[in-house]
């Protein structure tokens, strides 16, 4: 998983010239380091670290570019559920952002995310099943 800084410092003015390139390069480097110590790529899932040292704009850029992360050849996990950037997108409190979590889950799945970490599993699953039914992929 990518994270800028530490949990104590990660949200203090996060900055990237190109967040997607930076995260993809970091994850590629970590995949190589894992292989160097004997952990095969086939055993690894990558996580761009939504919300970990990133602004709402950074998070959205990563979500919009899931296909670029998939180019690393590993499943992509998106852990966006109940993250503060969702409330900022809506302009409401985080308590009112459940629908945003579900919307981002559907969008991430459509962009190619392999795994979603969510709190509201049933509602997210129902939204995805309905989406796939409309698209004819159910």
C-alpha positions as MATLAB code, in Angstrom:
seq = 'XXXXXXXXXXXXXXXXXXXXXXXXXXXXXXXXXXXXXXXXXXXXXXXXXXXXXXXXXXXXXXXXXXXXXXXXXXXXXXXXXXXXXXXXXXXXXXXXXXXXXXXXXXXXXXXXXXXXXXXXXXXXXXXXXXXXXXXXXX';
ca = [
       0.000    0.000    0.000;
       1.171    3.486   -0.780;
       1.226    6.130    1.949;
       2.992    9.480    1.943;
       4.618   10.145    5.318;
       3.443    8.494    8.515;
      -0.049    8.288   10.022;
       0.871   11.289   12.162;
       2.092   13.425    9.236;
       0.441   12.055    6.096;
      -2.347   14.634    5.848;
      -0.162   17.685    6.497;
      -0.158   19.350    3.051;
       0.286   16.257    0.849;
       1.906   17.153   -2.490;
       2.684   15.245   -5.683;
       3.723   16.490   -9.105;
       1.936   13.465  -10.634;
       0.203   11.348   -8.008;
      -0.654    8.490  -10.358;
       2.927    8.151  -11.650;
       4.371    8.474   -8.123;
       2.064    5.805   -6.671;
       2.505    3.446   -9.649;
       6.301    3.811   -9.476;
       6.263    3.192   -5.713;
       4.091    0.085   -6.065;
       6.274   -1.258   -8.894;
       9.365   -0.749   -6.740;
       7.733   -2.542   -3.800;
       6.705   -5.455   -6.027;
      10.341   -5.802   -7.078;
      11.545   -5.594   -3.466;
       9.107   -8.330   -2.455;
      10.320  -10.553   -5.271;
      13.911   -9.917   -4.163;
      13.099  -11.439   -0.756;
      11.277  -14.418   -2.250;
       7.636  -13.315   -2.290;
       6.239  -14.013   -5.760;
       4.138  -11.307   -7.447;
       1.260  -13.778   -7.693;
       0.838  -13.497   -3.917;
       0.524   -9.695   -3.865;
      -2.412   -7.312   -4.188;
      -1.621   -3.626   -4.663;
      -3.372   -0.761   -2.891;
      -2.877    2.878   -3.954;
      -3.655    4.013   -0.405;
      -6.766    6.106   -0.952;
      -6.842    8.701    1.826;
      -3.319    8.021    3.058;
      -1.356   11.205    2.472;
      -3.550   12.393   -0.366;
      -5.938   15.259   -1.029;
      -9.425   14.665   -2.447;
      -8.032   15.566   -5.891;
      -5.221   13.017   -5.492;
      -7.718   10.318   -4.486;
      -9.925   11.076   -7.483;
      -6.943   11.007   -9.855;
      -5.983    7.563   -8.552;
      -9.548    6.278   -8.850;
      -9.828    7.614  -12.396;
      -6.563    5.869  -13.297;
      -7.119    2.388  -11.891;
      -6.322    0.950  -15.351;
      -2.799    2.431  -15.106;
      -2.327    0.688  -11.761;
      -3.617   -2.569  -13.240;
      -0.778   -2.311  -15.772;
       1.470   -3.474  -12.919;
      -0.082   -6.898  -13.442;
      -1.517   -7.353   -9.954;
      -5.050   -7.110   -8.546;
      -5.922   -3.610   -7.339;
      -7.580   -3.091   -3.963;
      -9.467    0.141   -3.316;
     -10.137    0.999    0.326;
     -12.231    4.156    0.095;
     -15.109    3.422    2.460;
     -15.960    6.207    4.917;
     -12.916    8.266    3.979;
     -13.018   12.022    4.568;
     -12.573   12.889    0.906;
     -16.084   11.540    0.245;
     -17.608   14.120    2.592;
     -15.583   16.829    0.842;
     -16.879   15.715   -2.561;
     -20.465   15.969   -1.291;
     -19.995   19.025    0.882;
     -21.620   17.195    3.775;
     -20.567   15.393    6.919;
     -18.985   11.970    6.735;
     -22.074   10.536    8.450;
     -24.007   11.482    5.310;
     -21.549    9.959    2.835;
     -22.685    6.325    2.645;
     -24.113    6.869   -0.826;
     -20.805    8.388   -1.937;
     -18.965    5.295   -0.691;
     -21.306    3.129   -2.748;
     -21.000    5.393   -5.791;
     -17.217    5.298   -5.647;
     -17.334    1.501   -5.272;
     -19.369    1.214   -8.472;
     -17.094    3.661  -10.279;
     -13.951    1.869   -9.076;
     -15.357   -1.483  -10.175;
     -16.178   -0.046  -13.600;
     -12.593    1.272  -13.819;
     -11.245   -2.222  -13.086;
     -10.722   -2.482   -9.328;
     -10.471   -6.115   -8.332;
     -11.196   -5.751   -4.623;
     -13.140   -3.179   -2.624;
     -12.779   -2.652    1.118;
     -16.113   -1.326    2.360;
     -18.042   -1.098    5.594;
     -21.543   -1.369    4.094;
     -21.020   -4.683    2.338;
     -24.632   -5.580    1.551;
     -25.545   -2.157    0.127;
     -22.357   -2.063   -1.950;
     -22.902   -5.598   -3.230;
     -26.510   -4.779   -4.150;
     -25.415   -1.672   -6.063;
     -22.776   -3.667   -7.944;
     -25.208   -6.501   -8.772;
     -27.741   -3.958  -10.075;
     -25.035   -2.175  -12.084;
     -23.824   -5.412  -13.689;
     -27.452   -6.342  -14.473;
     -27.991   -3.056  -16.314;
     -24.721   -3.515  -18.185;
     -25.589   -7.120  -19.005;
     -22.639   -8.506  -17.053;
     -24.598  -10.084  -14.181;
];
